[in-house]
Structures are given as C-alpha cells and as structure tokens.
Amino acid sequence: MLDSNPTLVDDCRGVLHVYSDGSIVRSSNPSFNVPIQDNGTVLWKDVVFDPEHDLWLRLYKPADSANSGSKLPIFYYIHGGGFCIGSRTWPNCQNYCLRLASELQAVVVAPDYRLAPENRLPAAIEDGYMAIKWLHAQAVSNKPDPWLSEVGDFSRVFISGDSAGGNIAHHLAIRLGSKSMELAPVQVKGYILLAPFFGGTIRTKLEAEGPKDAFLNLELIDRFWRLSIPVGETTDHPLVNPFGPNSKSLEAIDLDPILVVVGGSDLLRDRAEDYAVKLKDWGKDVEYVEFEGQQHGFFTINPNSEPSKKLMLVIKQFMNKYSA
C-alpha cells in the first residue's frame, strides 16, 4: 500500500531528506553556506571525468604557476559528507581547495562522486578510482588538457580525502598498491587521510562516551552509515571497517606512505588512531597527527585557525618528504 502521507525519516544537515515512502529530496543549497574566499590568486575550472555518470571535478592552480619555472605536484582533495552529502561546488570545499592550491603550491583536483542513498557503496569508491584514472588518461594522451599538463607533475601525485573522502583515499591506497604501477607514468607518492570515516559494530570509547553535541555526533554517524552501506549489511562491511571480521588482512599489502590526521575531540578519533597504529605495527610507513581539542572537519570549518594553519604545514612537510 502506498504511503499517502509520507513522513520525514532522515534529515542530513538540512540538504538531504529521506521520506517514509522511499522518496528522496535534495536541496540545491549547501549545508555550509559561507562566503567564497576567491581573491584571484588561484585559477580554477570544471572538467567532466566520467560522462556516463555525469561526474565532474574541479581543477585549481596558482595563477602564476606558468611562471614558476618548475612543474607543481598534483594534490587530490576528495570531499566528505558521510557518502550522502557534499560537493566540489560547496563553498567550504571550494575555499579549502583554493587555500590548498595557494599554500601547497600545487595543482588541486577535487572530484565529485555519486552519493547515497541513491547510489550506495561501493559507488563512491569506484568513482574515486575513475577520478584517478582520468589523470592517467591525461598523462598518456597525445592531446592532454594544457591547463593541467603544462603545470602539473604527473610523477608527484598525492591523494587526500576528508572524512568519507578519507575512506575513499584508503581504498585507493589498497587498490593501487605501492608505486601505483598501473597508473604509469602517473606516480602516487602518498596519501593524506583527514579524519577518515571508518566504522564498526562495536563502539569505540569516544563514540560511546563522547559529547552528544559533537559537530559529527553519533546519531549522524549512524544515519550516514545506514543510508550508505549496501542494503542488508552492517558497519563491519569491509568498505566501512578495515579490520572487520570479513575484511581482508592488510598486513601483506605494500602501501605508499600514509598520513593520518584527526581532531582530538572528533568521535572518529579512536578509529583513526587504531588504523594508524595497526598499519604501523605491520611495518607500513604511516604518520599519525592528532590535534588536541579539535572537532571533526576543523580545517574546513575554520581554515584560518591556528590548528588549521599547523595542519597545512604538516601536509606540506609530508609532501616535501616524499616528493623526491
């Protein structure tokens, strides 16, 4: 029997509404409607990378990059949003990418991906892979986009992801493996996981005891997973829990260097720390940096804060270390 008077079942930050009859309404307005800080020192443009799914990415580069005398590293920034919301076009994402391009002196690639619940996992992870394959196609093309190829160094690529994007970056690291041979001449030098969005059926200490008013609270975490994981699965699914009962062991997999960053007051902190510690115990090249007292996404919420500025330096040091 059809629901003649559907009620709201799930509300994700006011931009995604799921109703009792299964209907989904998305707002065209971003949930973080902040002013765009674009002063013209960074150029940007949009490009289709997956025509089949009408997926776009946004490219950024310093305005004076053509005169720098050397090519710039390429830095992927995969946005967050619990796999359910977010976009390269949202002002908070654009502001952070403008800042990354300027301060890292890099070409920044910010891809979109299909969102849940219309497109449940693994759709977003497959789209992340396609965004990297687009770069490979540019590197081997006889007619690459000069906007990118004239300034971007395909041999110095870093893949970064924020929250759900950090989860995607993890799965790209596993899929591509050390040296990312299938992408040659593109070479991934390292991965930066910013508060990666992992889960599991057993609560961590901070999930169970952390503040109920956290920016990313437990109710919202559960809602994002409920809407994004394959139907009938739990949060111990291998795409959610890297160390779950059905997850493939990562011990024997060769990985490129990984930087894991998390706020000390982020409910995802324990999972991020556990991830870094386990990989390190297996001999992987992993750095873990925790910002005391900081909430989830602190670097995009307040990019001018001292912790956000320090994070930019941490990222820059990581890139310099592995750019050789």
N, C-alpha and C positions, 0 to 999 in steps of 0.2 A: 504494500500500500504506500502510495506517495505521501510524503510529508507536506501537507498543505500549508503549514505554518512553521517553516524551519527556524530553528533557534541557533544562536552562535555557540559553537563548540570550542573553537580555538581562535585566539587572537594573538598574533605575533607582532608585538611592538606597534600595533595600530595600522600595519600595512598589509597584513595577510589575515583574512578572515575565512575560517572553515565552518560550514553550517551542518546541521544535523542531517540534511538530505544529501550530503556529499558535495554540495556546490562550494565553489571557491571564489572569493572576491579579493582581488589585489588592488591596492591603491597605487596610483601613479606617483604619489608623493613619497619622498624618502622619510624614514623614521628619524633621521638625523639631519634636519633641515638647517644647516649652518651656512654662513656666508662663504663663498668660494674665494680663497686667497690666491688669486692668479694675477701676478704683477708683470707678466710678460717675459720674465727671465727664463721660463721653461715653455717650450713649444709642445703641442700635443695634437693628435688626430686619432680618429677611429678607423678600424680595419675589420672586415669580416674574416674570421678564421675558420668557420665551419658553416658553409652555406646551407647544408642540409638541415641544420637546426637553427639557422639564423642567429648564430652566436658571433659576438663582436669582441674585440679587445681594444684597449686604448693605449697608444704609444706616447711616451713622453721623452723629451731630450732637452738638455740645456740649450738655450738659444744660441750660445756662442760655441757649440760643440764642433762645428765645422772648422773653427779656427784653433782648436785645442792642440793640434799637431800630432795627436795620437788617438787611436780609437778607444771608445769607452766600454766598460763592462756592461753586460745586459742583465737586468735585475727584474725577475718576475715578482709581481705582488698579486697574490690570489686572495680576494676579499673574503671576509667572514659573513656570518649571519645564520649559523645553525643549519646550513644547507637549505634554508627555507626563504630567506630574505637577503637583500643586499644587491649591489650592482656596481659596476665600474663607474656609472654615472652619478652615484650618490655623492653629495658634496664632501662628506667626511672621507670617502675613499679618494676622491679627486685631490683634496687638499693634501692628504698624506703622500700620494704619488708625486705631486708637484714638489713636495719637500724632499722626498727620496731622490728624485732626479737631480735637484739642485745641490743637496748636501753630499750625496754619494758620487756626484758627477758620473751618472750612469744613464743608460737608456732604460727606462722602466716600461715593462709590459704588464698591463692589468687586464686579464681576461675575465669575461663573464662565463657562467656555466648554468646549465639547466637546474631549476630549483624544485624542491619538494613542497607539497606532496604530489604535485602533478607529475614530477619526474623523481622518483625515489632513487636512493643509492642502488647501484654504483654510477648512475648517470653523471653526477658532478665530477667524479674521479675520472671517468672516461673523457669528459670534456677538458679537464685539466691536461690530460695526456695529449689530446688533439691540439691544444694551445701550444704545447712544446713541439709537437710535430710540425705545426705551422712555421715555427722558427727554423726547423731543419729544412723545410721546403724552401724557405728564403735563402738559406745558406748554400744550397746546391743548385738554385735556379740560375739560368742564363740571364734572366731579367728580374733580379730581386728589386724590391722597393728601395730606391736610393735613399729615401728619407731615413730608412733604418740601416741599410748596408754600408752607407758611406761613413757612418759614425760608430756603429755597433761592432764590438769584437765578439765574434761567434765562438771564440775559444775561451772566453771568460764569462760564463753564464752562472748566475746564482738564482735559485728558486726559493722564493719566500711565500709563506702563507700565513694568514691571520685567522686564528680560531678554526672555523671549518676549512678555511684555506690552508691552515697548518696541517690538518688531517690529510687534505689532498696532496700537499707537498710531501708528507711522509710516504704516502702510497706511490708517488712518483719516484721517490728515492729508492724504494724497494723494487719497483718495476724496471727502472733504468739501470740500477746497479752502479758499482764503481766504474768511473771513467765514461759512463753513458755511451758505450761503443756504438749502439745503433743510431745515434744522432750525428756521428761524424760528418762534417768537421765541427759541428757544434759540440762543445765540451762543457758539461756542468761541473763547476768547481766546488759547489757546496750548497747546503740547504739551510734556510733560516725559518724555524718553526716558532711563530709568535703566538703564545698561549694556545697550543694545538687542542682542538676539540676532540678528545677521546672520551670513551665511556665504558661502562661495565655494569653488570647486575649487582655486584657488591659495592656498596657505597664506600668512598674513601672517608677519612676522618673529617676533612674540611667540607666535603659535600654534606655529611651528616650533621656536623656541628657548626658550620659556617653561618654567617649572618643571613637572615631571611631577606634582608633588604639589599643584598649584593646586586651590583649592576646586572650581572648574569646570575640570577638566582636559580635555585634547584628546580622550581616549578617550570621555569622557562627552558632549562636544560632538558628536562624530561619531555616537555612539549616538542621541542625541536627534534629529539630522537624519535618520538612517537610518530611524527609526521614524515621523517626522512628515511628511516630504515626500511628494508624490504618487508612487505606485509607478512605477518606471522613470525617474524624474527624478534630476538631480544637484543639488548645492548651488549651482549657478548659476541655479537656477529663480528667476524674478522675485520670488517671495514670500520668498526666502531672501537673495538678493544684489541689492540695489537698483541696483547698477551692473554687473550681469552682461551677457553678450553678447546675451541675449534680453530684457533689461529695457528698458522704455520710458524714454526720457530724461526727467528731472525738471526740466530747465533751464527749460522754458516754463511750468511749472505754478506758479500763485500759491499760496503756502502761508502759513498763520498762523505766528507766532513759535514757534521750537522751542528748547528747552533740552536739550542732550545732556550726560549725566553718566556718568563711568566711573572705576573704580579703576585706578591706575597699574600694578598687578600683575595685573589681570584679563586673561586671554588674549583677550578680546573688545576690548581697548583700541584696537588698531590699526584695527579696522573701524569702531569708533565715531568715532574721530578722523578717519578718512578720509571718513566720511559727513558729519560737520560741516564739514570743510574744503571738500569739493566743493559742498555746498549754499551755503556762504558765498561761494565763488568765483562762483556763479551769481546772486549778489545776494539770496539768501534771508536772512531775519532769524534767524540761528542763533547761539546761545551754546554754547560748549564748556567744560566744567569737569572737570578731572581731579584726583582725589585720590591723591596720591603714596603708593605703598606699599600701597594698599588692594586687597583681593580682590573678586571678584565677589559682589554682594549684601551688601557690608559693612554697609549701613544697616539691613538687617533682621536680620542675624546678631548684630550688636551695636549696637542703636539708641541706646545711652547713651554710645557712644564719642564723642570729640571730633570726628572726621571726620563722623560721623552727625549730630551737632548742627549742625555747619557746613553740611552739606547741607540741613538743614531751613531754615536761614537763606537759603541760595541759592535754594531753591524759593520761599520767602516773598517774596524780593526780585523774583524773576521774575514772580510773580503780581501783586504791587503795581504793577510797571512796566506791565503790560498790562491791568490791571483797568479802567482809565478808559474 
